[in-house]
């Protein structure tokens, strides 16, 4: 009986350790490029790799926002999805930290490295479907 209890405990420890290690997704951080005066560059898959994300601060007339390019592989080709989020309050974010939650969904935290204000987004892309949405707004 003691041996089977030890085996069960050992198996549980292996399962817990494995799930902990695999659940820790890599967080990448990029600078947000301000293109309000120049306009955003065209997507360029040749200079990006699988699961890269680039964020641009944009302006269209009186509206400001953030344009997110995110790169995924489809049919052995790197494809760029792009979605834009308009912001009424025009927060001044200068960094973006992102984590891919799965192959088609990434969580992106836009933040100001001085004031610590942040907005958390999710972007997704799969075939013809793609989108962006605010998950959490925090004004610390």
N, C-alpha and C positions, 0 to 999 in steps of 0.2 A: 504494500500500500504506500509506503514512503517513497519508493522509487517512482511510482506513477504520479504522485503529487509533485515530485521534483521535476519530472518531465513536463508536466502541465505548466508549472511555474517557469521553467526554461523556455517553453514554447511561447508563453505569453510575453516574456521579456523580449524575445526575438521579434515578435509581431509588433510590439509597442515601439521598439527601437527602430525597426524598419519603417514603420509608418511615420515616425517623427522625422527621420532623415529624408524620406521622399516628399514629405509635406512642406519642407522648407524650400520655398521657391527662391530663385536668385533675383535680387533687386538690382536694377540698373538705374543709374542717374545720368541725365543729360541736361545741358543748358537749354533754356528756351530762347530761341533766336527771335529778336524783335524785327519784324519785316513790315511794320506799319507804314513806313515811307517807301519801301522798295517793292513790296509784294512778295508773296511766297514763291520759292523756287518750284520748278516742276519736280514731281517725284522721280527718283533716280535709282531704280533697283540695281544698276551696275555698281553703285558705290555703297550698297547696304547689304546686310546679310539677314538671314532668317531670324525673325522676331526682333528686328531693330525697330525702334520707335523714335521719331523726330517730332518736336513740338515747336510751333511758330506762333508768336503773338501777332495778330492781324488787325486790320481796320478796313471796314467797308462803309464809306460815308461817315455817319455819326456812330456807327456800331463797331465795337471792338470785341475781340474774342481770341480763341486759341484754335489753331489748326493742327490736327494730329495726323501724321503719316505713320502707318504701321504696316510692316512687311511680313507676309506669310508665303509659304510655298504651296503652290497648287499645280498639279500635273507636272511636276519637275521644273516649274518656272516660279521665280520669285515675283510675287505680285504686291503692289502697293495699294492699300486702302487708305482713303482719306476722309475725315469727317471734321466738321468745324462746330465749335460751341461758342455762341454769342454770350457775352456777359454784360448785364446791365450796370453792375457796380464798377466795372473796369478795374478789377484787382490787378496789382502789379506783381505777377509771378515771374520768377527768374530761373527756376529749376523744375525738373520733372523727374520723378522716380517711378519706375514701372516694374510690374511683375506679370508674367504671363500665367494665368490661372489654368488654362488648357491651350490647345493648339489654335483656337479661334477667339479667345477672350483674354483681354489684358486689363489690369487695373492700373490706372495712371494717377499719381498724386502730383498736382501742380502746386507749387508752394513758393513763398517768398523766403529766401534764406536769412533775411534780417528780421522781418516782423513775425515770421512763422505762420502767417495766414496761409490757408490751403483750401483746395477744392479737390475732391477725389472723384475721378471719372472711371467709367468702364467703356472700352471700345471693343467691338467685335467685327469680324469679317469672315465670310464663308461663301464663296461663289458670288452670286449677285447680291446677297444680303450683307449689309454692314450698317453700323450705327455707333452712336456715342450717347452717353447719358451721365448725368451727375448722380453719384452714389451718396456723397456726403459733402456738405459745406461746413467748414469750421472756421470761425473767426477767433483765433486764440488771442 
